[in-house]
Amino acid sequence: MLPAHAVNAGPGRRRRRILRVAAAGLVTSLVLGACSSRAPVEDQAATGTLDEPIVITDQRGVTHTFTEPIDSIVTTVIPAPSMITALDQGYDRVKGVNRSTVARDEGSTFADMFPQALENTVVSGPDFVPNVETIIELDPDVVIQWADQGDHETFIGPIEAAGYPVIGLQYGTQEDLETWVTMFSTLLGKPERGEQLLGRMHETIAELKGFAAEQTTSPRTIFLRTAGDGGYNAGMSSRDAYMHSWMTLPGATNVAADVEYSTQSALNVEQLIGWNPEVIFTSSMTALTPADVYADPALAGLDAVKNKRVYAVPSGGFWWDPPSAESHLMMKWAATMLHPETFSADLRTEIAQHYEFLYGTTVTDEQIDELLRFDANADSAGYDVLAR
């Protein structure tokens, strides 16, 4: 691993392309396992076109210095393309993505706004392992990759061996999200956009903290990602997952806060019955819907089921349950579902206003209906408060 605060001063683009070709053989051997140690990224000074270099310290503690504008970005990180697009108000600089990003965007509001997202080059699968040969063909200015999803030699080392600077990210707190916003906006040369987005998030967080402090009830709630033969996956309700933050921020009790963080392990139905949540959220990332929960006879006695308070999380420019550029909207949507009698927000108007700010696009009522998932929430109590 590079030492903390190492400097990656990128070479000029013409020379860099020559270096890529020279590195291709080395990368191939690395990918095939012929070489277990990675070659270090060269520290190279070059004449750039920026008046001031772009300096970013990633979440590994590695500092990168860019002396030329960033024109092309490749990322295996699934939420990164939508966040970069929101900060840039355009998709043009995103040149390679995770296969799961393309799959998520199919049929989405994001694809309506940026149809080129569906044709983007795939540089990794859902396992985040990079296809370095494809990255070399794209020849990006920078690569964004997870720094906490596996070993360095598999996920980051081969990309660095090819001569590309890698912005390493970690998941998944509000602080992490805000760090991404700051890094991405700096990388794009638009730090003021990052400050504006964070300002909107901080305003929403302050509003909901104040609201929660005035509440006399704290509804029991849980987030369910999937269902299977073994039960329901509530591992992303863990206090170590981002979902915990938007459930508890408006003043709710996350009954599964102490479960082990996991995207796969099942929670037995008996435990779910014992917790008896009053509100259940189902993920926008999976096929699980409120209808599935209502149809399960084992859950018929849950307060959330009896009162039809099971809600499918929205999905707009990105899924709303994990961190994204739209997380402040998710927070208000959750508050509306958790406290229908005391929390009031004109969420449709706010969505339209924020989408104009984020993506430079005017969304239609039909698109707002789609992202709020009125079809999946058709039988959920009180959802008509969000109707047009």
N, C-alpha and C positions, 0 to 999 in steps of 0.2 A: 504494500500500500504506500502511496505517496505520503511523505511526512506532512504534518499539519502546516498549513500556510505555504506550501510549495506554490510556485508561480508558473502558470502555463501561459506564456506569451506567444500567441499563435503566429506562425509564419505567414507571409503573404500568400494569397490564394493560389497563384501560379506555382510557387515552390511547394506549397502544401500538396497539390495534386500529384506532383512528382514523388513526394514522400509517401503518398498513399499507395502508389503502384509498387514502390520498393517494399512497403510493409505488408503487402498482400500475402506473400509467401510465408512470412512469419506468422501472420494471423491464422492462416490455414492450418499450420502445424500446431498452433495453440488450440484451435477448436477441435482438432483431431486427437489432442492429448499427447502429441509428440514432445511438447515442451511444457513443463509444469510451472516454470517461473516466468513472470512477465517482464518484458523490456520496459524500462522507465520512459515516461513521456519526456521528450527533450525540452529543455528550457531554451527558448529561442526568442531573441529580440528581433523585431522587424519594424520597418517603417509603416505606420498605419495611417488611416484617413480620419480617425477620431481626434477631436481637439483634446479630449480627456479620455483615457482608457476606461473600459468597463471592468470593474473589479468586483468579483463575487466570491464569497467564502461559502462553500456548500455545507451540507449537514454532516459531512465526514470531517470537516475542519480543513479541507483543502481549498486554498485560495487560487482563483483563476483570474488572469488578466488578459483582456481582449483589446487589441489595438485597432481592430477594424470592426465596422458594424456587423451585427449578426443578421444574416440574410436567410439562413437555412438551419432548421432545427429538426433533429430526429429524437424521438422519445419512445421508450418502452412503457413509460408510466401512463396508465390508462386515463386519469383525469387531466393530465398536462395539456393535451391539445385544446380542450375547451377552455381551460384557464388562460392559455396563451392567446387564444382567439379573443376572449373577453377583454384582455388587457391591451391587445393590439387592434381591436375592432376589425379584425380580418384574419383569414386563414392562410394567407399566402406563404408565410414563413415556416409553416409546419410541413415537412417533407417526408416524414416516415413515422409510423405509429404501430402500436400493439394491435394484433388481430382482434382482440376483444374490444378495442375502441371502435373499429369499423363495425363490428357486430352490434355494439350498443347504439351506434348512430343510425342504423337502418330503421326507417320509419319514424324517426324522431323529429321533434321541433328543430333540433340542431341541424339535421340534414336538410330541412326545409330552408333554413337560413344559409347554410354553407354546403350545397350539394357535392362540392369537390371532396368533402370529407369521406364520402363513400368510395372514392377512387384512389385514395392515398396508398402509398407503398407500405406494405407490412414488413416490419423489421424484427418482430418477435411474436411469439405466441403468448398465451395466458400465463406461461411459466416465467416470462420476462427474460428468458435467455436470448441474447441478441444474435441476430444473423449478421455477422460482421462483414461477410462478403457483400451483402446488400447495402450495408451502411457505407462501405467503401465506394460502391457504385453511386450512391447518392451524394457522397462527399460533403457532409454537412459542416457547418461552422462549429457546432456543439452537439453533444448527445446528453439527454437527460435520462438517468437510470436510477433505480432503487439502490440504496446503499445498505439496506437492512433486510433484504429478502433472500440472501444466500451468500455463498462464498465469493470473495473478491475475484478469484481466478476464473470463475465462470461468468460472472455478471458484469464486471467492470474492467478487469485486466485485459481481455482481448481487445476491447475498444480502445483503451489507452495505448496498447501495443501497436495499434494501427495509426497512432499519432493524433487521435481525437481527444479534445478535452471532454471530460465527463462530469456533469453536475450531479452529485450524489444526493438523493433525497431519503428521508425517513418518514414513516407514517405513524400516527394519525391523530394528533391532538389539534385543538384550535391554534395553538402556538405554531405547530408544524405548518398548518394551512397558511397562517399569516407570513411565515418564513418563505413559503413557496411564492406567495403573491409578491413579496418584496424582491426575491431573486429573479422571478420571471420578468417583472416590470423593469428591473435594472438591466437585465439581459437584452430586453427589447429597446432599450434607450428611452423608456417612457416611465420613469420613476413616479411622476406625478399621477399617472393612472393607477398605479399600485396604492399610492397614498389615498386617492379618492375612494377606491374600492374598500380599503381597510377602514376608512372613515365611516362608510355605510354599515360595515359589519359592526364596528364599535358602537355606533349609534343604536343599532338593533339590540346588541347585547346589553347595553346600559338600560334601554327601555324595558327589556324582559326581566332583568334583575330587579328593577324597581317594581315591576308588576308582580313578580313572584313574592317579593317581600310583603305585599299587601294581601296575599291569599290566605284564607283560613283552612283550605283543604289542599291535599297533595295527592292527586289520583295515582293509584298504583298502575304502572305501565311496564311494557316490555316490547322489545323489538325481535321479531322472528324473521330469520333469513330464508330458511327452507323447511320443508317437511319431508319425512321419509318413514321407512318401516320402523326405525328406531325411535321416532318421536320428532320433535321440532328443534331446529338449531337456534339457540338463543345466545351463542357465543359472542355475537357482535353487539349484544346488550351490555357486555362487560364494561366496567369503568375504564378499561384500557382501550376501548373502541370509541370512535368519534360519535357514534349514535348516542352514547351515554350523555354527551354534552348537550345535544339539542333536546333530549327528553327531559333532563333535569333543569335546564336553564329557566324554563317558564314556571317552575315550581311543581314538579311531579316526582314521585318516588319510583326509581328504576328497581323493580323487584329482583332483577337478575344481575345487578351491579357486581356481585361477588363471584359470578361464574368465571371460568377460565376463558380468556379470549381465544376464539376459534371460529373459522369459517365453515367448519365441517361437522364437528362433533354434535351428536343429538342430545336433546334434553328430554328425559322421559315425561310422559303425560302426567304422571302422578305428581311430579314436582311442579309442573305448570298449574295443576289443579290446586295444589297447596298454596301457591302464591296468589291465585285468583285475581289476575290483573283486571282492572276496570277499563283499561284502554290497551289495545294491541295494535302495533304497527307492523305491516308486512313490507318486505323490501321491494324497491323498484328494480333491484339487480337480478331478481330471480322470478320464477313463474308463480310463486306462492301469492295468493290473493285472499281478500276477505271471504270470498265465496268458499274457498277451500276450508278456511277455519270454521265458518258457519256450518259447513256440511259434515264436520267431524263429530259424530255422536259422543265421543269421549270428552269433548270440550263443551258440551251443551250447558253445563252448569256454571261456566265461567260468567262473571258479571259482564265482561266485555262482549261475550257472545249473546247473552240474554238481552242486553241493551243495544245490540248492534253497533258497538263502538270498536269496530275493527277497521283500520284505515290503510289503504295502499299508498305508500309514499310516492309523491310526484316524481316525474322525470322530464327535465327540460333540456337545457344545454348540456347537462350531465345528469346522472342519477342524483337525486337530492339527499339520499341517506348518507353517503360518504362525503368527505370534505370537497368543496368545489367553489367556483366563483359565485355560485348562487346560494351558498349556505345561509346567508342572512334571510333569504326568502324561506328556506326550510325551517328556520327557527320560528318564524312567525306563523307558518302553516301548522307546525306542531303545537304552538300555543293556542291556536284556534281550535284544534281538535281536542286538546287536553282541557281547555277551560271555555267551553262554548257559551257559558252564561256570563262570564266576566271579562273575557278578552275580545276586543273588537278591532278589526283591521280591514281596510278595503284592499284585500289581497290581490284581487284582479287588477286594480289600478296600479298597485305597487309592482306587480309583475310586468305590466306594460311599460311602466316608467324605467324599471331597472333593466329590462331587455333593451330598451333604447340606449341606455347608458352603457351596458355591457357590450352589446353586439352591433349597435348602430342600426337596429332593425325594429320596425313596427310589427308587433305580433297581432294576429287577428283573434277574435273571440273564440273561433274554432280551435286555433292553436293553443290558447290558454286552457280550453276545455280538455284538450288532448294531454297537455303536460300535467294538469291536475288529476288526470286519470278518472274522469267521471264514470267511465264504463266500469272500472274495477270497484269504484266506491258507490255504485248505484244503490245498494241496500244499506249503506252505512249511515247511522243516525246523524242528523244535522248537517250532512254534506251539502244540502241545498243552499246553505248560507253562502257558499262560494259560486253559486250559479249566477249567470248573467241576468 
